[in-house]
Amino acid sequence: MLRLRRICFLSMRFFHSRVMGSDPLLDHLDNCTNEDQVFDTIGKNKAKLSVKHVGCAVRLLWQFQKERPQVLRTIDFIKGHSQFMVLRVLAENKIDSMDDETLVDLLYNVLRLNVEPHDSLVQELLVEAWWRIERFSMATLSKFAVCLTEQHMYFSPLMGRIADIVSRKLDSIQDPRILSSLMVSVTSVISTCLRDRLIEKATSLMDTTDPAQFNHSRRMIQFLRNIKFGYRILLEKCNKVFLQNMHQMDVDNISIILGVYQSLHFNNCDFRLAAKQRLTELLDLCPDPVSFTRLFAALGPLAGPEVRERLEADALLMAKEFSPTQALAVVETMEEMECRNPQLIQKVASNLIEHLHLYKPVDISRIAQALVFLHCQNPELYFKLRRILVSYLQISVIPYEVSMLTRVLSLLPSPRMDNLIPARIDAVLPQCNLSDLNSFAIAITKWMRNDSSSRQDMAEGYVKLLQKLNECGLERLQKADSVNLLLEELKYISGEWFEEVLAAKTMATFERLIDQLTWSNVPEFALFLTKTNCLHTTLLDRIASVTLEHINKIHYSATYAILLPFTILNHDPPKSEDFFECCIEHFKPHLSSFNPHLLVLLGYALALADYFPDDLIQTIFSVDFLIKLDAQLETLSDALNMRIRLRLMELNRAVCLECPEFQTPWFHGRYCQQFLSKGNSYASPIQQQIHKILGDILGGINYARSSVITPYYYSIGWECVLDKHNKPLPYVDRDTLLIPKDGRMLWGSHNQLTGETELPPGAQRVAIEFLDSKAFCKNSQHMKGKEVMKKRHLEILGYHVVQIPHFEWNSMELSTKEAWMEYLRKKIFAEES
């Protein structure tokens, strides 16, 4: 009985405590469905409002806004409402009694409602949070870090404290939402060690996270973009999550991901194709300028002709309604799309003219560059752009900004540079990196060539400025002590100034720092060497040795970049076979993970070096792969599209000639005919000279044919045929060889093949090729891989190949007709005999 009484008493006490603890006002707030109801409740219950009520009310106000599209939000209405001011005053008075979570939630929500960072409420909340920060839970700390990011406090001591706490408590974080938010927030203040730990933690959490929560993955790749570190393993895991959730992504999310991928040079075919399909589905859901601009920027570069035409038509209708930011986004996307719609270009240009005064220097530079690329015909706009750029240049003191403005000014129609430019360049030179110096050099060189004035002082000014640039560039290389920093400065450098002034010193600097070449930077360094077109065996051999030693640490996709300079520049490092086989074995298990276009480039690169891995070749020339490749090519730029198609043809030809056992069909005949029909048949003076001398040597002009197209569509400079006695056989006309009646026609006409042919017994075709400077490495007489492969293939086709290097033909030894004739006789007859 006593026991029963005790149970009843406890039950009554629990019921009473629930009744006493219930909060009708809080329940009433929770039931509000819009801002007016919240404000009405606040107005009627000012005296009853507690900390919980204030926090709940502000949270609801943001929640209602968050659920609406951007164009339908009424944040200005909320901020100006009298009851919102009441909430702010009450919140400021009750800060001391708030718990940690309420404090940070309130700060987060008022910032989202655009309350200014200098507002007293924000300041009080920020200071109180600073005092409490060590006791925050990781979830609360994560939200507080987001609040600091909202206020652009990326480098503040407070953000540094958060990074320190994250470093100490990283092992305890198991929620990817919390981790990803912290990663993005502390980007600017983390050490390399903490960076690596964060990436490792994120990668491990990706294996246990809910795939439906793609926002966590989006923040993780944004972190990688912020630190400029394309960690492939994490990128690929995040990409799988995005692909699983593509059906529920909106334009904003897809646009963000595409932008991050572009900045990290992560061109994933599956994502681009899925994004293209999803964005096309959303076409009818973007009727206003805000949503359409985002769709246009994301879908435009991916779309096929029909969708592009529709996007351009819709953009034309909305052009006058675009805001300054939207007009800038549209014109840059048009540049990326290589838009040639003159009406749209003019409409967008007219919009830009009206808003030029609102743009920052970097925006004006982007606008000018885009319009020049689009061939916009608007002298008035160019005049205004030039005037604004010059005015910005007069006051700019930031080296990057000065170089950017100078470079863009050189793009605009003008015969010479403004008088103020040398002074502005001179002022920032000591602070400029190599990329800035290269921009200056390109601009100055362009003005020098275009300036037709005969002013001596102007010419001397150009020369003196270039001399200063040379000195600064060489001095910077001399002081360089980090391979990684040097590669970052050289990433986008190209042109005559670099080749003539810095190239040799740059390679000497890399040789000085050769011990800093590690498995983590050899892919990027290999790409740099490929771009320079220069052969440096010491550096290439270092790449090979590091790769052999650390191949398991290198991502499989990086093998293409590593192999490229060896195959393009035709260099065999020590243990060459081991090096190539090591790279091939490393990427073979991952063939299905490669982007189709990259696999084609990889196959072509290996073909240059006479490597044809079975699995790779069979994968590339399978029907499923070629269908996927066709789909991907539609999303690439025209230039890259043409390059991939050419490389596929060259790989197809190489496989057919060198690996007939694969039984790969030759399916590029029509492509080659179309390609040849667009070619230029102009013969240079040297080619005309050689052709004439060949006629003198062989016994007449009808003994040699020029511009011959062989089977599999190789183009060779000249062709002749020698009989078994090493005597030339004449052609009856341009296309027919005079041979015995039982013989067959030779190769046929210039652009059509008549099939396999037979020569008289013992006869030999001779292919004569003049090799200009493009056939050799820039810093030596070393022949490049493409010419070596061509010779190999011509020999398979039955030719004796005679190659005439430009440096031999134009040498002092060959300065008379007799010397040239003797040189060709030895090449054609002596070597064959």
Solvent accessible surface area in square Angstrom, and as a share of the most:
residue,aa,sasa,rsa
1,M,167,0.74
2,L,141,0.70
3,R,196,0.72
4,L,105,0.52
5,R,153,0.56
6,R,158,0.58
7,I,96,0.49
8,C,69,0.42
9,F,125,0.52
10,L,83,0.41
11,S,63,0.40
12,M,130,0.58
13,R,158,0.58
14,F,132,0.55
15,F,128,0.53
16,H,110,0.49
17,S,60,0.39
18,R,162,0.59
19,V,82,0.47
20,M,137,0.61
21,G,61,0.59
22,S,67,0.43
23,D,44,0.23
24,P,103,0.65
25,L,21,0.10
26,L,42,0.21
27,D,78,0.41
28,H,103,0.46
29,L,0,0.00
30,D,76,0.39
31,N,110,0.57
32,C,10,0.06
33,T,96,0.56
34,N,50,0.26
35,E,10,0.04
36,D,92,0.47
37,Q,76,0.34
38,V,0,0.00
39,F,5,0.02
40,D,72,0.37
41,T,4,0.02
42,I,0,0.00
43,G,32,0.31
44,K,152,0.64
45,N,25,0.13
46,K,95,0.40
47,A,110,0.85
48,K,141,0.60
49,L,8,0.04
50,S,45,0.29
51,V,24,0.14
52,K,141,0.60
53,H,11,0.05
54,V,1,0.00
55,G,16,0.15
56,C,9,0.06
57,A,0,0.00
58,V,3,0.02
59,R,103,0.38
60,L,14,0.07
61,L,0,0.00
62,W,23,0.08
63,Q,66,0.29
64,F,23,0.09
65,Q,0,0.00
66,K,110,0.47
67,E,122,0.54
68,R,72,0.26
69,P,79,0.50
70,Q,104,0.46
71,V,82,0.47
72,L,111,0.55
73,R,69,0.25
74,T,54,0.32
75,I,23,0.12
76,D,119,0.62
77,F,101,0.42
78,I,0,0.00
79,K,50,0.21
80,G,68,0.65
81,H,48,0.22
82,S,75,0.48
83,Q,29,0.13
84,F,0,0.00
85,M,99,0.44
86,V,34,0.19
87,L,1,0.00
88,R,35,0.13
89,V,76,0.44
90,L,35,0.17
91,A,1,0.01
92,E,59,0.26
93,N,114,0.58
94,K,54,0.23
95,I,10,0.05
96,D,126,0.65
97,S,81,0.52
98,M,8,0.04
99,D,85,0.44
100,D,29,0.15
101,E,111,0.50
102,T,28,0.16
103,L,1,0.00
104,V,1,0.01
105,D,39,0.20
106,L,2,0.01
107,L,1,0.00
108,Y,40,0.15
109,N,10,0.05
110,V,1,0.00
111,L,15,0.07
112,R,67,0.25
113,L,0,0.00
114,N,82,0.42
115,V,3,0.02
116,E,70,0.31
117,P,61,0.38
118,H,144,0.64
119,D,24,0.12
120,S,63,0.41
121,L,2,0.01
122,V,0,0.00
123,Q,74,0.33
124,E,85,0.38
125,L,0,0.00
126,L,15,0.08
127,V,78,0.45
128,E,38,0.17
129,A,0,0.00
130,W,100,0.35
131,W,204,0.72
132,R,15,0.05
133,I,1,0.01
134,E,81,0.36
135,R,156,0.57
136,F,8,0.03
137,S,65,0.42
138,M,29,0.13
139,A,42,0.33
140,T,13,0.07
141,L,1,0.00
142,S,2,0.01
143,K,65,0.28
144,F,0,0.00
145,A,0,0.00
146,V,32,0.18
147,C,0,0.00
148,L,0,0.00
149,T,35,0.21
150,E,70,0.31
151,Q,18,0.08
152,H,131,0.59
153,M,46,0.20
154,Y,76,0.29
155,F,155,0.65
156,S,18,0.12
157,P,102,0.64
158,L,0,0.00
159,M,0,0.00
160,G,29,0.28
161,R,84,0.31
162,I,0,0.00
163,A,6,0.05
164,D,72,0.37
165,I,3,0.02
166,V,0,0.00
167,S,35,0.23
168,R,132,0.48
169,K,68,0.29
170,L,5,0.02
171,D,115,0.60
172,S,76,0.49
173,I,3,0.02
174,Q,114,0.51
175,D,51,0.27
176,P,18,0.11
177,R,106,0.39
178,I,18,0.09
179,L,0,0.00
180,S,0,0.00
181,S,12,0.08
182,L,0,0.00
183,M,0,0.00
184,V,40,0.23
185,S,4,0.03
186,V,0,0.00
187,T,20,0.12
188,S,47,0.31
189,V,44,0.26
190,I,32,0.16
191,S,65,0.42
192,T,86,0.50
193,C,91,0.54
194,L,12,0.06
195,R,57,0.21
196,D,64,0.33
197,R,79,0.29
198,L,0,0.00
199,I,5,0.03
200,E,124,0.56
201,K,31,0.13
202,A,0,0.00
203,T,18,0.10
204,S,58,0.37
205,L,9,0.05
206,M,16,0.07
207,D,100,0.52
208,T,111,0.64
209,T,21,0.12
210,D,72,0.37
211,P,66,0.42
212,A,50,0.39
213,Q,87,0.39
214,F,20,0.08
215,N,59,0.30
216,H,18,0.08
217,S,1,0.00
218,R,44,0.16
219,R,45,0.17
220,M,0,0.00
221,I,0,0.00
222,Q,32,0.14
223,F,0,0.00
224,L,0,0.00
225,R,84,0.31
226,N,60,0.31
227,I,33,0.17
228,K,161,0.68
229,F,66,0.27
230,G,33,0.32
231,Y,68,0.26
232,R,66,0.24
233,I,78,0.40
234,L,0,0.00
235,L,1,0.00
236,E,43,0.19
237,K,54,0.23
238,C,0,0.00
239,N,8,0.04
240,K,132,0.56
241,V,11,0.07
242,F,0,0.00
243,L,60,0.30
244,Q,111,0.49
245,N,5,0.02
246,M,15,0.06
247,H,131,0.58
248,Q,91,0.41
249,M,0,0.00
250,D,71,0.37
251,V,14,0.08
252,D,52,0.27
253,N,21,0.11
254,I,0,0.00
255,S,36,0.23
256,I,64,0.33
257,I,0,0.00
258,L,25,0.12
259,G,35,0.34
260,V,0,0.00
261,Y,8,0.03
262,Q,120,0.54
263,S,60,0.39
264,L,20,0.10
265,H,126,0.56
266,F,6,0.02
267,N,47,0.24
268,N,23,0.12
269,C,2,0.01
270,D,61,0.32
271,F,0,0.00
272,R,45,0.16
273,L,44,0.22
274,A,25,0.20
275,A,0,0.00
276,K,36,0.15
277,Q,120,0.53
278,R,47,0.17
279,L,0,0.00
280,T,50,0.29
281,E,98,0.44
282,L,15,0.07
283,L,16,0.08
284,D,107,0.55
285,L,125,0.62
286,C,10,0.06
287,P,104,0.65
288,D,42,0.22
289,P,26,0.16
290,V,40,0.23
291,S,26,0.17
292,F,3,0.01
293,T,8,0.05
294,R,90,0.33
295,L,0,0.00
296,F,0,0.00
297,A,37,0.29
298,A,6,0.05
299,L,0,0.00
300,G,0,0.00
301,P,20,0.13
302,L,3,0.01
303,A,3,0.02
304,G,13,0.12
305,P,116,0.73
306,E,146,0.65
307,V,32,0.19
308,R,49,0.18
309,E,125,0.56
310,R,102,0.37
311,L,0,0.00
312,E,27,0.12
313,A,51,0.40
314,D,38,0.20
315,A,0,0.00
316,L,35,0.17
317,L,146,0.72
318,M,26,0.11
319,A,1,0.00
320,K,169,0.72
321,E,111,0.50
322,F,3,0.01
323,S,41,0.27
324,P,34,0.21
325,T,103,0.60
326,Q,27,0.12
327,A,0,0.00
328,L,11,0.05
329,A,32,0.25
330,V,0,0.00
331,V,1,0.00
332,E,50,0.22
333,T,7,0.04
334,M,0,0.00
335,E,38,0.17
336,E,86,0.39
337,M,5,0.02
338,E,57,0.25
339,C,4,0.03
340,R,132,0.48
341,N,39,0.20
342,P,99,0.62
343,Q,110,0.49
344,L,0,0.00
345,I,10,0.05
346,Q,63,0.28
347,K,68,0.29
348,V,0,0.00
349,A,0,0.00
350,S,54,0.35
351,N,7,0.04
352,L,0,0.00
353,I,34,0.17
354,E,118,0.53
355,H,38,0.17
356,L,6,0.03
357,H,139,0.62
358,L,105,0.52
359,Y,12,0.05
360,K,139,0.59
361,P,28,0.18
362,V,56,0.32
363,D,22,0.11
364,I,0,0.00
365,S,3,0.02
366,R,93,0.34
367,I,0,0.00
368,A,0,0.00
369,Q,62,0.28
370,A,0,0.00
371,L,0,0.00
372,V,42,0.24
373,F,81,0.34
374,L,3,0.01
375,H,118,0.53
376,C,3,0.02
377,Q,139,0.62
378,N,20,0.10
379,P,109,0.69
380,E,99,0.44
381,L,0,0.00
382,Y,26,0.10
383,F,132,0.55
384,K,54,0.23
385,L,0,0.00
386,R,39,0.14
387,R,136,0.50
388,I,29,0.15
389,L,0,0.00
390,V,23,0.13
391,S,50,0.32
392,Y,45,0.17
393,L,0,0.00
394,Q,106,0.47
395,I,133,0.67
396,S,6,0.04
397,V,106,0.61
398,I,97,0.49
399,P,24,0.15
400,Y,134,0.51
401,E,39,0.17
402,V,0,0.00
403,S,3,0.02
404,M,12,0.05
405,L,0,0.00
406,T,0,0.00
407,R,76,0.28
408,V,0,0.00
409,L,0,0.00
410,S,6,0.04
411,L,59,0.29
412,L,5,0.02
413,P,94,0.59
414,S,28,0.18
415,P,71,0.44
416,R,85,0.31
417,M,6,0.03
418,D,40,0.21
419,N,123,0.63
420,L,40,0.20
421,I,0,0.00
422,P,38,0.24
423,A,64,0.50
424,R,43,0.16
425,I,0,0.00
426,D,62,0.32
427,A,57,0.44
428,V,4,0.02
429,L,7,0.04
430,P,110,0.69
431,Q,114,0.51
432,C,3,0.02
433,N,47,0.24
434,L,1,0.00
435,S,39,0.25
436,D,10,0.05
437,L,1,0.01
438,N,8,0.04
439,S,18,0.12
440,F,0,0.00
441,A,0,0.00
442,I,81,0.41
443,A,0,0.00
444,I,0,0.00
445,T,34,0.20
446,K,74,0.32
447,W,2,0.01
448,M,71,0.32
449,R,162,0.59
450,N,74,0.38
451,D,21,0.11
452,S,109,0.70
453,S,38,0.25
454,S,115,0.74
455,R,117,0.43
456,Q,123,0.55
457,D,85,0.44
458,M,18,0.08
459,A,48,0.37
460,E,78,0.35
461,G,29,0.28
462,Y,7,0.03
463,V,68,0.39
464,K,125,0.53
465,L,9,0.04
466,L,34,0.17
467,Q,97,0.43
468,K,83,0.35
469,L,0,0.00
470,N,39,0.20
471,E,115,0.51
472,C,32,0.19
473,G,0,0.00
474,L,66,0.33
475,E,83,0.37
476,R,89,0.32
477,L,0,0.00
478,Q,121,0.54
479,K,145,0.61
480,A,19,0.15
481,D,105,0.54
482,S,26,0.17
483,V,0,0.00
484,N,91,0.47
485,L,120,0.60
486,L,6,0.03
487,L,5,0.02
488,E,81,0.36
489,E,28,0.13
490,L,1,0.00
491,K,70,0.30
492,Y,158,0.60
493,I,3,0.01
494,S,62,0.40
495,G,31,0.30
496,E,81,0.36
497,W,20,0.07
498,F,9,0.04
499,E,80,0.36
500,E,136,0.61
501,V,38,0.22
502,L,0,0.00
503,A,14,0.11
504,A,84,0.65
505,K,73,0.31
506,T,0,0.00
507,M,3,0.01
508,A,53,0.41
509,T,2,0.01
510,F,0,0.00
511,E,73,0.33
512,R,127,0.46
513,L,16,0.08
514,I,36,0.18
515,D,113,0.59
516,Q,70,0.31
517,L,0,0.00
518,T,56,0.33
519,W,99,0.35
520,S,73,0.47
521,N,9,0.05
522,V,0,0.00
523,P,24,0.15
524,E,71,0.32
525,F,0,0.00
526,A,0,0.00
527,L,85,0.42
528,F,13,0.05
529,L,0,0.00
530,T,24,0.14
531,K,94,0.40
532,T,12,0.07
533,N,36,0.19
534,C,12,0.07
535,L,25,0.13
536,H,36,0.16
537,T,62,0.36
538,T,73,0.42
539,L,0,0.00
540,L,1,0.00
541,D,42,0.22
542,R,70,0.25
543,I,0,0.00
544,A,2,0.02
545,S,57,0.37
546,V,8,0.05
547,T,0,0.00
548,L,54,0.27
549,E,131,0.59
550,H,50,0.22
551,I,22,0.11
552,N,135,0.69
553,K,112,0.47
554,I,7,0.03
555,H,37,0.17
556,Y,20,0.08
557,S,15,0.10
558,A,20,0.15
559,T,0,0.00
560,Y,21,0.08
561,A,11,0.08
562,I,0,0.00
563,L,0,0.00
564,L,19,0.09
565,P,0,0.00
566,F,3,0.01
567,T,2,0.01
568,I,40,0.20
569,L,0,0.00
570,N,50,0.26
571,H,23,0.10
572,D,104,0.54
573,P,6,0.04
574,P,89,0.56
575,K,145,0.62
576,S,24,0.16
577,E,127,0.57
578,D,81,0.42
579,F,0,0.00
580,F,2,0.01
581,E,81,0.36
582,C,26,0.16
583,C,0,0.00
584,I,8,0.04
585,E,97,0.44
586,H,34,0.15
587,F,0,0.00
588,K,60,0.25
589,P,101,0.64
590,H,66,0.29
591,L,18,0.09
592,S,107,0.69
593,S,66,0.42
594,F,15,0.06
595,N,22,0.11
596,P,3,0.02
597,H,18,0.08
598,L,34,0.17
599,L,1,0.01
600,V,0,0.00
601,L,11,0.05
602,L,0,0.00
603,G,1,0.01
604,Y,9,0.03
605,A,0,0.00
606,L,0,0.00
607,A,0,0.00
608,L,6,0.03
609,A,30,0.23
610,D,73,0.38
611,Y,45,0.17
612,F,29,0.12
613,P,17,0.11
614,D,80,0.41
615,D,64,0.33
616,L,0,0.00
617,I,3,0.01
618,Q,111,0.49
619,T,41,0.24
620,I,0,0.00
621,F,33,0.14
622,S,43,0.28
623,V,109,0.62
624,D,114,0.59
625,F,20,0.08
626,L,40,0.20
627,I,111,0.56
628,K,70,0.30
629,L,3,0.01
630,D,72,0.37
631,A,37,0.29
632,Q,0,0.00
633,L,3,0.01
634,E,98,0.44
635,T,1,0.00
636,L,11,0.06
637,S,53,0.34
638,D,82,0.43
639,A,72,0.55
640,L,47,0.23
641,N,28,0.14
642,M,126,0.56
643,R,104,0.38
644,I,0,0.00
645,R,93,0.34
646,L,42,0.21
647,R,47,0.17
648,L,16,0.08
649,M,12,0.05
650,E,6,0.03
651,L,0,0.00
652,N,0,0.00
653,R,14,0.05
654,A,0,0.00
655,V,0,0.00
656,C,20,0.12
657,L,17,0.08
658,E,36,0.16
659,C,11,0.06
660,P,92,0.58
661,E,123,0.55
662,F,44,0.19
663,Q,156,0.69
664,T,20,0.12
665,P,93,0.58
666,W,68,0.24
667,F,90,0.37
668,H,13,0.06
669,G,18,0.17
670,R,190,0.69
671,Y,52,0.20
672,C,4,0.03
673,Q,79,0.35
674,Q,99,0.44
675,F,94,0.39
676,L,53,0.26
677,S,91,0.59
678,K,170,0.72
679,G,53,0.51
680,N,131,0.67
681,S,107,0.69
682,Y,153,0.58
683,A,41,0.31
684,S,37,0.24
685,P,97,0.61
686,I,52,0.26
687,Q,67,0.30
688,Q,101,0.45
689,Q,54,0.24
690,I,0,0.00
691,H,44,0.19
692,K,133,0.56
693,I,6,0.03
694,L,0,0.00
695,G,6,0.05
696,D,67,0.34
697,I,22,0.11
698,L,7,0.04
699,G,60,0.58
700,G,21,0.20
701,I,104,0.53
702,N,69,0.35
703,Y,47,0.18
704,A,7,0.05
705,R,12,0.04
706,S,31,0.20
707,S,60,0.39
708,V,1,0.01
709,I,15,0.08
710,T,0,0.00
711,P,19,0.12
712,Y,57,0.21
713,Y,22,0.08
714,Y,15,0.06
715,S,55,0.36
716,I,2,0.01
717,G,21,0.20
718,W,6,0.02
719,E,0,0.00
720,C,0,0.00
721,V,0,0.00
722,L,1,0.00
723,D,33,0.17
724,K,137,0.58
725,H,122,0.55
726,N,35,0.18
727,K,125,0.53
728,P,29,0.18
729,L,31,0.16
730,P,26,0.17
731,Y,4,0.01
732,V,100,0.57
733,D,79,0.41
734,R,151,0.55
735,D,43,0.22
736,T,36,0.21
737,L,6,0.03
738,L,100,0.50
739,I,30,0.15
740,P,76,0.48
741,K,209,0.88
742,D,130,0.67
743,G,24,0.23
744,R,132,0.48
745,M,97,0.43
746,L,2,0.01
747,W,13,0.04
748,G,5,0.05
749,S,43,0.28
750,H,50,0.23
751,N,80,0.41
752,Q,111,0.49
753,L,65,0.32
754,T,90,0.53
755,G,43,0.41
756,E,148,0.66
757,T,22,0.13
758,E,99,0.44
759,L,40,0.20
760,P,20,0.13
761,P,117,0.74
762,G,59,0.57
763,A,19,0.15
764,Q,48,0.21
765,R,14,0.05
766,V,0,0.00
767,A,0,0.00
768,I,0,0.00
769,E,17,0.08
770,F,41,0.17
771,L,6,0.03
772,D,66,0.34
773,S,71,0.46
774,K,165,0.70
775,A,6,0.04
776,F,9,0.04
777,C,4,0.02
778,K,115,0.49
779,N,71,0.37
780,S,48,0.31
781,Q,120,0.53
782,H,61,0.27
783,M,43,0.19
784,K,28,0.12
785,G,2,0.02
786,K,94,0.40
787,E,33,0.15
788,V,49,0.28
789,M,5,0.02
790,K,35,0.15
791,K,72,0.31
792,R,52,0.19
793,H,0,0.00
794,L,1,0.00
795,E,86,0.39
796,I,88,0.45
797,L,28,0.14
798,G,36,0.34
799,Y,7,0.03
800,H,35,0.16
801,V,9,0.05
802,V,1,0.01
803,Q,23,0.10
804,I,0,0.00
805,P,13,0.08
806,H,48,0.21
807,F,52,0.22
808,E,60,0.27
809,W,1,0.00
810,N,90,0.46
811,S,32,0.21
812,M,172,0.77
813,E,137,0.61
814,L,20,0.10
815,S,75,0.49
816,T,70,0.40
817,K,88,0.37
818,E,123,0.55
819,A,26,0.20
820,W,47,0.16
821,M,31,0.14
822,E,79,0.36
823,Y,31,0.12
824,L,0,0.00
825,R,94,0.34
826,K,115,0.49
827,K,37,0.16
828,I,0,0.00
829,F,41,0.17
830,A,58,0.45
831,E,105,0.47
832,E,56,0.25
833,S,111,0.72
